[in-house]
Amino acid sequence: MVRVTIDERTLEVEAGSTVLQAAERLGIDIPTFCYLKRLPALASCRMCLVEIEGQRRLQPACATAITDGMVVHTNTQLIDETRSSMLDMLLANHPLDCPICDKGGECELQDMVMAYGPRASRFRDAKRVFHSHDIRLSPVIIMNVNRCIQCQRCVRMCEEVVGAVALGTVEKGMDTAVTGFEGSLASCDQCGNCVEVCPVGALMSFPYRYKARPWDLVETDTVCPHCGTGCQLTVGTRKGEFMRVRSKVEHGVNRETLCVRGRFGLDFVGSQDRIKRPMIRRGGVLVPVSWDEAGDYLRRRLSAVAGKVAGGLASPRLPNEVLYQFQKLMRTAFRTNNIDCSSRWSTPFDALGPLVASFYTRAPLEEVIGNDCVLVVGGNVTDENPVTEYLLRDCARRRQTGLLMLSARPSRLDADARAVVRVPPGGEAQGLAAVVSGLGAAGQALPGDVFADIGVKTGRPAAAADSDDPDRLAAALLEGRSATVLVSADLLRSPRARATLYQLNNLLQVLRALGKGLAMQFLFDRANQLGAWDMGVLPTALPGLRALADDAARATLERAWGAEIPSEPGADFDAMLELCNGKRVGALYIAGSDPMMSCPDRKFVQRALRAADLLIVQDAFLTDTAGLADVVLPAASYGEESGTFTNNEGRTQKVCKFRESALEARDNLAIFD
């Protein structure tokens, strides 16, 4: 620890801390433009200059490391004059168009000028003008380069955090301009993080442009409904209508960053293509009816099919509370365990259950990826969990985490990885088996019976991947004291999912035998997939991932629910469709899911859904699946009901309501009741 005195207040901080970090701990405000916590200090804007006793010149607080006994002053006449001069130079070429700038009211330059700036400018020359009109760089990003103050936040965020390298600078000195390649963002992710960090109105969101002022917005903190990373975001509404999405500095797992889906993919909540009233099928056509009439129709039809089996499919994008009530309804009212939460794969829970029970790590992602090695297995993190990709890149570059990739698909993270094992599609199991063999060959500390024990438990593939790369990956795992395995949900959709899960189990057991600190998480591409499992929306598992065959667990729930639970294992969704084609399903209840769109064999799904005696669809939109239904129940969409999501970390976060439901749509829980 080192001691520092700032404005006559003394503090002890860790060696290597900067003056700016120490000042923040003391609650002393030092202005900055170019500084971002998650990026190395640039010290280019010169707004954070401070006086340090014993040094002749002012020093940048963001880049000056504290030495023991240092004495710092942040509010002297010289500092005030310097800050005022810096702002005067920025304003010399900055257009005075605040009344029409989207950043008005939340502009950092406005705030700085009010707090530290001159009351009159010394410059009388004409202002520099790059372009007389705004440039639309992409479908969602528009730029007014005349307003740019050259803080470089956008360029560095794009390159160092997102990894897209879509923005750069041209020219030099006062003519320096930020732009994309040939005036476009050809390699852009459209994530809008550059817009988020821009301190002025140089980079703007095109969908939000000229729609509202910040003081007109009602802002609600909630959780993204897309992938399982569970990013915190802030939704702005005006008069009940959706306006924009922002993120907060150092807030949530995402730490201010969002992907294109999180920032620009929530406009569906304001869509006019909503189901406005309940509908029932008459004469082969869906016709709108009242809720009472729909209820009477349902009761009659359900009575007619009471002798046949039922099945239920719920979306993993629904809140935990809705999912719990759905599986309870299916098990008690419909008397079936034919329940599933994904139309895109049939989870081999006999292999998945033991893996989750033994190794799944419910801990913050930042802590999990801070291990010495992080192995990403399968999929493409860039596509499936973009913000997780940003965090992994940050760990690889700044914390020296050993990033290892084993997948059939290339990823932007490959450039930052120590070892990349490329396997053929579906070859992840053999690649993992080769890594396990490499660990066995190199790890002298393994007990002699470890591999025999694993072989008895799970079996091994006949041949490993014909490559030397797995040996490099195994060597990297051996070097580290701790390891994290991140598994793409893409692997659960593979016909070889069971073999891959067995080999993951093998790998984790060997690493444990080697004494490594272990962590394992799935990278789900649905916001509440882990929550759906936890809530028991599975054919062979009860809430809490308790086995359906567990008599004690079943008895506990029966007492709580006041109803008997069937003991026979249920069918997953693939098996339900087969039952439908066999004319054995009386009622099929689908809540929030669209298997017609998500299943690979559309014609097979269509035949099966039409073969069910009664198809009930509960959704916010008239999807292709809803178009085949006998009864359509209009449900609240995301943002129209409160609840919770469980993200990949196992963190349960509140999803908040920020708008009213469309017309006669009801909350999902109200429909179940």
N, C-alpha and C positions, 0 to 999 in steps of 0.2 A: 504493500500500500504506500501511496505517496500523499503528501499534504499540500493543498493549494488554498490560497486565499483569493476570493473573487469579490470585489466591492466590499472589502472588510468583513467578509463572511468566510470562515474556514471550513474545509471539508477534506475528508480522506477518501481517495478513490483508488481503483486498481491501476497499477502501472500500465502505461500505454493508452490510458483514457485521454480524450482530447478536452480542450478548454470548453468547447461547446457542450459536450456531454456532461461535464461537471456543472456548468451553468444551468443546464436543464434540471439537474437534480436539486439545485438550490432555488428553482423557480425564477431564475433570471432570464429575461427574454433577450436573445441576441438575434437580430434579423438575418435571414439567409435567402438566397434565390437558387443557387446551384446545388445546395446540399439535399441529399436524400439518405435516410438512415440505412437503407439496404444496399447502397452503393459506396464504393471508396470515395473519399473526399477529393473534390476537384479544385476547390479554392479559387474559382475563376471570377465569381461575381464581386468579390471584395466587400460585400455588405457586412460580413461578420468580423471585420477587423477590430482588434482590441489592443490595449496598451499592456505590455508586460514589463515590469520593473527590471532594469538592467539591459534591456534591448532598445536599440536606437529607433527602429522602425515599428510601425503597427504590424501585427501578425494576424493571419486568418485563424479564427477560433476553431473552425471545423477541421483544420489540418495540423494544428499545433498540439503535440503531445505534452502532457503535464510532467514537469520535473519536480522533485521534492523541494518544498519551500517556495514554489513559484507564487508571485503576487500579481494579480491581474486586475485591470480596471476596464469596465465596459461602457461607462458613461462619462467621458470627459469632453471638454470643449473640442479638442482635436478630433475625437471620434465622431462627434455630432457633425462637425464641418465636413469630415470625409464622407460620411454616409449621405449627407445632403448633396455633396458634389457628385457622388456616384449616381444618385437618383436623377439629378439634373441632366447628366449626360445620357441616361436612359430615356428621359423624356424629350430630349432634343430631337429624336427621330421617331418617337412613339406617337401614333395618331391619336388625337383627342376625340375619339368616337365612342366614349363610354356609354352614351345613351342608347346606342344600337348594338353594342358588343354583348354577346351572350354571357361573358364573364362578369359583367357589371353586377356589383353587389357581393361577389365572392372572389374578386381579383386581388392577388397578393400585391401587385404593383400599386393598386389603389390604396390598400391598407398601409403599405410602406411609405408612400408619399404623404399620406395623412399623418403618420406617426413621426417620420424622420425627414421628409422632403422639404425642398425650398418653397417659399410662398410665391416666388416669381422666378421665371427662367431668365438666364443671362443670354440665351441663344436666340438670335433673330433670323437666322438663315432658313430657307425653305427646307421642309422635312424630306428625308430620303424616302422614295417610293419605289418598291420593287415591282408591284403589280397594282393596277387600278381596280382589280376585282378579286374576289376570293377564288381560290383554286380548290376544286373538289378532287382530293387525292384518291379517294376510294368511295365505295357506296355509303360508308358511314362516317368518314372523316373529311372535314373541309378545313382549309388553311387560309389564314390572312397573315402572310409572311411579314407585312409591314409592322405588325404588333410584336414580333418576336424580339426578346431581350437577350438572346444567345446564352441562356443558362445551361443548355445542353442536356437538360433532364430527359427530354423526349428521346434524343439520340441514344443516350446511355441506357435508358430503360429498355428500349427496343433491342439493343445489341446485347447488353450484359444480363438482363433478366429474362426477357421473352426469347431472345436468341434468333429473332427474325432478320435483323440487320436491314430493315426496310427504309430507315431514315439516315441521312448523313448531311454533311455541310459542304457547301461550295463557296468559292472565292475566299477572301480574307479581310481582316480589319473590319471597318465599318460596313463593308459590302458583303460580309459573311451572311449566308442564308441557309436555313434548314430546308431540306427538300427530299423527295424520293427520287429514285432513278428516273431520269427524263420526265420529271414532274408527276410521276405516279408512284404507287406503292405496290409494285409487282410482286414482291416477296412478303407482303404484309399479311398478318393473321387477322386483321380487322378487330383486334382485341380492345382497342381504344385506351390502352394504358398510357399512351403518349398524351391523349386528351386529358386523362385524369391528373397527370403530374404537371401539365403545363400551368405555370403560375399566372399567365395572362390569357387573352383570347386569341392566341395565334393558332392553336389547334382546337377545333370544335367538333362536337357531335352533330352530324347532319340531321339525324332523326329528331333531335331536340331543338334544333336551330329556330330561334324566334318564336318558340312556343310559350315560354313562361319566364318569369324572373324568380331568382332564388327565394325571395321573401314571399312569393305567392304559393310556394310549394309546401305541402304537408309531407314530411319525411318519416318513413317507417323502416326500422332496422329489421331485416329478416334474413332468410337463408336461400341460396340459389336452388332452383328446382331441377337442375339438369344433372350433372354427374355427381358421383359420391364424394368428391373432395369436401363439399359442405362449406362453400365460401360464404362469408358474411357480406351482405350488400345492403345498400340503403335505397329504397324506392321512393321517388318523388311523385306525388299526385297533385293535381289541381282540380278542384271542384269534383273530386271523386274519379277523375280520369288519369290514367297512367301517362306520365311525362318522360321520366328518365330513370336510369340506375347509376348510382355512384358507389364507391367503396371508401372505407375509412382508413386513415394512416395507421399502420401497425395494429390493425384490428382483425381478429379472427385468424383462422388457419391461412388465409390468403394474403394477409399483410398488405392490403391496399390493392393488389393486382386482381384482375378479373380476366376471363377469356371472352371471346366474341359472343358466346351463348349467354354468359352471365350478364354482360353489359348491354348487348343489343338484342338478346333473344327472349325478352319478356313482353314484347308488344302484343303477343297472342292474347294476353288477358283482356285487351280492349277490342278484340275481334268482334265483328258483327255476325260471324258465322257460328253463333251459339245456339244450342238447343234451348228454346224459350219456354216450351210447355211439354208435359208428358205426352207420349204418343203410343198408340196401340195399332196393331195391324188389322185392317178390315178390308176384305176383298183384295188382299195382296198388296195393299198400300198402307203406309204409315199415316195416321191421321191424328191431329192434336186433340187432346181431351183434358179434362180437369184431373187434379190429383185424386179426388174421390172416385171418379170413374176408372182411372188407372188402377187404383187399389182394389176395387171390386173385380175388375177384369183379372188381375193377378191372382186373387183368391180363388176364383173359379177355375182358372187354368192350372194352378198348383194342385188343387184338389183332384183334378182329372189325371194328373201324372204322379200322384202320390206313391204309386206302387213301383215306380222306376227309380234308378239311381240319379243323383244330382251331382253337379260339379261347380266349382267356383274358381275364377281367375281374377286376381286383384293386381293393380299396377304398383310397382315399387316406387312410384313417384307420389303415392298417397301418403298422408301423415300416419305416424304410428298408431294414433288413437283410432283412425278409420280402419287400418289394417287389422288391429286387434279385434275390433267389433265385427269385422267381416268374417274372420275365421271362427269367431264365437258363434255368429249367426249360422254359418254353414254347418258347424259341428252339432249345434243344439236344435235349430229349427229345421234344417234340411237333413240332419242325421247322417252326415257324410264326412269323411276325411279326404275326399277328392278336392284338394285345395292346392293352388300353386300361385306363385307371384312372378312368374316370368313366362312369356309366350315364346321366348327366343332361345331357350335351352331347357333341357330337363336335367336338373341337378342330380348327379350321382351321389346322393347323400350318404350312402354307405361308405364312400371314400372321403367325402367332404366333412362329414360330422366329426370323425376322430381328429382330422387335421385342424379344424377350427377349435375343438375342445382342448387340444394339446398345445397349439402354437400361436393361435391368433392373439395379437397384441393390441389391447385397447389402450392406446397411449397417444399423445399428441404427435402429429406427423413430423414436426420439427425435431422432436426428441428421437423418434424412430430413425429418421434419415441422418441423424448425427452420428450413427455408428461408424466404425472404421471402414466397412464395406457395405454397399447397397447393391443387391442383385435384383434387376428388373427382369421378370420372366414373362414373355409373350406380349402380344399386342403392340400398340404404338401409343405411348403415353401422350405424345403431342396431340393426337386426335381424341383420345378417350378421357384424359384428365389433364388438360393444358396447364392449370395452375400448379398441379403437382409437378409437372415438368419444370416450371419456373423455379420451384423450391429445390428440386434435385440439382438443377444447373448451379444454383447459388451455393449449395453444399459442395459440389464438385470443384467449383472455382475458388471459393473463399474459405471453406473449412477443410479442404483437401480430403474430402470423403472419396474413397475408392469406388467409383461407379462402374458397375459391371452389367452388360446387356446380353440376354439370351432370348432371341426371338426370330420369327420368320420374317418380320417386317422391319424395314429400316426406320430410324427415328432421328430427330435432330439431336437427341442426347448422345448418339453414337460418337459425335465429335469430341465430347467431354469424357468419354468412358475410357477406363484403363484397358478393358478387354471387351470385345464384341464377338459373340458367338452367333453366327447366322445359321439357322437350321431350315430345312425345307418345311413347307406348310404342314402342320400336324406333327412335326418332328421334335417338339419340345421335350417329350418324355425321353426320347433317346438321348437328346442333348444333356438333360439333367442326369441321366444314368451315367453318361461319360464323365460328368463333373464329379459324381459320387465315386466313380472308380478312380479318378485322379486324386481325390482326397484320400482314398484308401491307400493308394500307392505312395503318396508323399507323407501321409500322417503317421509317424512312427508311434505316436502316443495312443493309437486306437487299440482297445482290447481286442483280442483275437476273435471273440465270438460276435462282434458287433455286426458284421456283414451277414453272418449266418442267421443272426436273430432277425435282421431286416428282411432277408430273403424269405424266411418262414412267414413273417407277418404280411408282406405285401407282394412278393414276387418281383422279378426284374425282367426287363425286355431282353430279347435274345441277342440284340446287337446294339452297340452304342454308335453315336455319330462318328463318321469316318473323318475326323478332323483333329488337328493339334490344338485348336483354339480352346476347347474345354479344359485342357491341362493348364493353360495360362490363367483361365478363370479360377480353377481350383487352387492354383498357387497363390493368387491374390486373396482368396478366402482364407487360406492358411496363414497368410502374413498378418491379417487383422486380428485384434482381440475380440471384436464384436462384429456381428453381421445382421443385416436386415434383408429379408426377401419380400419384394413387392410383386404380387401376382396379378396379371391382367385378367379381368372378367372374360375377356375374349376366349381364354382357354376353356372356360366352362361351356362354351358353345361348340367346342370341337367334338367330333365323334370319338376322339381319343382322350376325352376329359378324364375318364377314370384312371387310365394309365399315367397321365400327367400328374394327377393328384397323388397317386401312389409314389411316384418318383420325387415329388416335392416332400412328401413325408419322409422318404429315405434320406434326402439331402439334409433336412432339418434334424433328423435323428443323429446323423453322422456329425454335423456341426456341434450338436449338444454334447456328443461323446468326446469331441475334441476340446470341450471346455469353453466354447465361444459364447459370448453374450448374444442372445438371439431375439429377433423380432420378426413378425410376419404379418402382413396386411394384404387384403385384396384391393385392387384398383377398380372399383365398380363404376360403371358408366350410367348408373341410375341413382338418383339422389337419396333414396331410402331403401336400397337393396338389403343392407345389413339390418336395418330396422324391420323389414318385412320378415327376414329370418328370425329375428329376435321375437317378433310378435306371433310366430308360429304359423305363418302363411305357407305351410309346407305339408305335403301328404304324409310325412313320417315323423314330424316333430311338432311338439306343443310349444306354447309361449315359453321363452327362456331357453329355447333349443333343447328342451327336455324330450327324450325319446317318447314316441307315442306308445311304445311297448312298456314304458315305465308305469306299473300299476299305481304306485304311490303318487306320482305326478298327476296321473289321470284322476285319481280319487280326490286329490286336493282341488283340482279345477271343478270337478263335478259338484263338490260341496259349495264352492264359491258361486258357481253359475246356477245351481239348483236344477241341473239337467244332466242326463247321462251322455257320455261321450263314446262313440263307437271305438272299439279296440282294434278293428282291422285296419291295416295300412291303406292309405288312399292311393289314387292314381295321380301321376303328374299330368301336365297339360297335354303332352303328346299322347299319353294313354287315354285321356279323356276324349280327345278327338277320335281315336280309334273306337272307343265305346260309342261315340255319336254315330260314326259310320256303320256300326253294327246295330243301330236302332235301339240302343239300350239306355240312352240318357233321356230322362224325363224333363229335367230343367237344368239349364246351364246359365250361370250368373256371372257376368263379366263386368267388373268395376274399374273404370279408368284405363283400360287396356284396349289395344287395337291389334289383335293377332292377324287380321287380314293384311295389315301393313308390315308387321314385324316378323312374321313367320316366313321362312324362305319358300315354302311350297304353298303359294296362294290358292291354287285350285283345290288342293287337298283340304285346306282349312275351310274354304267356301263350301265344299260338299259336306264337310262334317258339321258346320254350324247350321246349315239348312236341314240336316238330318235330325237335329235335336228337336224334341217335341215342343219345348218352350225355351226360347232364347231371350234372356233379360240383359239389357245393356244399360249401365249407369255411367254417364259420361257428361262432360261439359260441351262436347262438340259432336256433330253428326258424322262420325267416322265411317269408314267402309264397313266395319263390324256392326256399328249401330244401324246401318242401312239394311242389314239382314235380320234385325231383331224383331221379335213379336211384341216386346214392350221396351220402350226407351224412357228412361228416367233422367230428367235434366239435373245435373249435380253442380255444386260449386266448383269453380276452377281454382287453380293456384292463386293465392292472394285474396280469396273470398272466404276463407275459413282459417281459423288458427289451429295449431297443432305442433308436432315436433317431428324432426327428421333425425336419423342416426347416420352419421357419415362414416367414411372408411376407417376413421380412427376409433370408432365406437363412441364418439362424442354425440350426446343428444342435445340438439339445439332447437330453439323455438322458431317456428314459422308463424309470422304474424299476418293478420288480415289487414289489407290496405285499401280495399274497395268492396262495394256491395255486389251481391250476386245478380246475375242477369235475369230480369223479369221473374218467372216462376221457379227458377232453379233453387234447390234447397241444399243445405249442408249435407254431406255424405252421411254423417251420423244420424241426422234427422230422417233421412230416407230409410236407413236400417230400422229405426224405431217404428 
